Amino acid sequence: MLIDDDEDDNFFHQLVAEESGITESIRIAESAQDALDVIRNSDHLPELIFLDINMPKMNGWEFIEEYSRLKLDSATRAVIIMLTTSMNPMDLEKSKKSPFIAAFKTKPLNAEMLAEIYESFFQSPEGIKL
């Protein structure tokens, strides 16, 4: 799942993910609230979430706060990657302290970054097109 209010970023990141060949489907939520609604009402929870920080109405940190309140066990909880343009060291430090954020990455998503994430959190990146 991509959670970002920037349509151009979503388009590019979806393209990178599709070209990698590691996913069957990609959901895009242009707001954190839309993403929470999808997660609350879906039978197929996302395994991986790329989350932007700076979004209107509900930012990435507020999403994490609401996500933490969902009754998800560790087996159904998504791997959440903060994918942002933020260069604020406080954001990086805050992400390290959150048990819900697996990694902090700087946009844009690229094939190498995706392969590293996949290898670190899922399995070997065999078949990933770099």
ChimeraX attribute file (.defattr): number of C-alpha atoms within 10 A of each C-alpha:
attribute: neighborCount
match mode: 1-to-1
recipient: residues
	/A:1	21
	/A:2	25
	/A:3	27
	/A:4	26
	/A:5	19
	/A:6	13
	/A:7	12
	/A:8	10
	/A:9	16
	/A:10	22
	/A:11	12
	/A:12	14
	/A:13	21
	/A:14	19
	/A:15	14
	/A:16	19
	/A:17	21
	/A:18	15
	/A:19	14
	/A:20	19
	/A:21	13
	/A:22	16
	/A:23	11
	/A:24	7
	/A:25	11
	/A:26	16
	/A:27	14
	/A:28	20
	/A:29	20
	/A:30	18
	/A:31	22
	/A:32	28
	/A:33	17
	/A:34	13
	/A:35	22
	/A:36	18
	/A:37	11
	/A:38	17
	/A:39	16
	/A:40	14
	/A:41	10
	/A:42	10
	/A:43	8
	/A:44	9
	/A:45	15
	/A:46	19
	/A:47	14
	/A:48	20
	/A:49	22
	/A:50	23
	/A:51	28
	/A:52	27
	/A:53	22
	/A:54	16
	/A:55	18
	/A:56	12
	/A:57	9
	/A:58	14
	/A:59	18
	/A:60	21
	/A:61	20
	/A:62	15
	/A:63	19
	/A:64	19
	/A:65	12
	/A:66	14
	/A:67	18
	/A:68	14
	/A:69	8
	/A:70	12
	/A:71	10
	/A:72	13
	/A:73	8
	/A:74	9
	/A:75	7
	/A:76	12
	/A:77	18
	/A:78	19
	/A:79	19
	/A:80	20
	/A:81	21
	/A:82	25
	/A:83	22
	/A:84	20
	/A:85	13
	/A:86	17
	/A:87	9
	/A:88	8
	/A:89	9
	/A:90	10
	/A:91	15
	/A:92	15
	/A:93	11
	/A:94	12
	/A:95	18
	/A:96	14
	/A:97	9
	/A:98	14
	/A:99	10
	/A:100	18
	/A:101	19
	/A:102	18
	/A:103	16
	/A:104	20
	/A:105	18
	/A:106	14
	/A:107	15
	/A:108	14
	/A:109	20
	/A:110	15
	/A:111	16
	/A:112	14
	/A:113	15
	/A:114	19
	/A:115	21
	/A:116	14
	/A:117	20
	/A:118	17
	/A:119	13
	/A:120	12
	/A:121	11
	/A:122	12
	/A:123	11
	/A:124	13
	/A:125	17
	/A:126	11
	/A:127	10
	/A:128	16
	/A:129	15
	/A:130	14
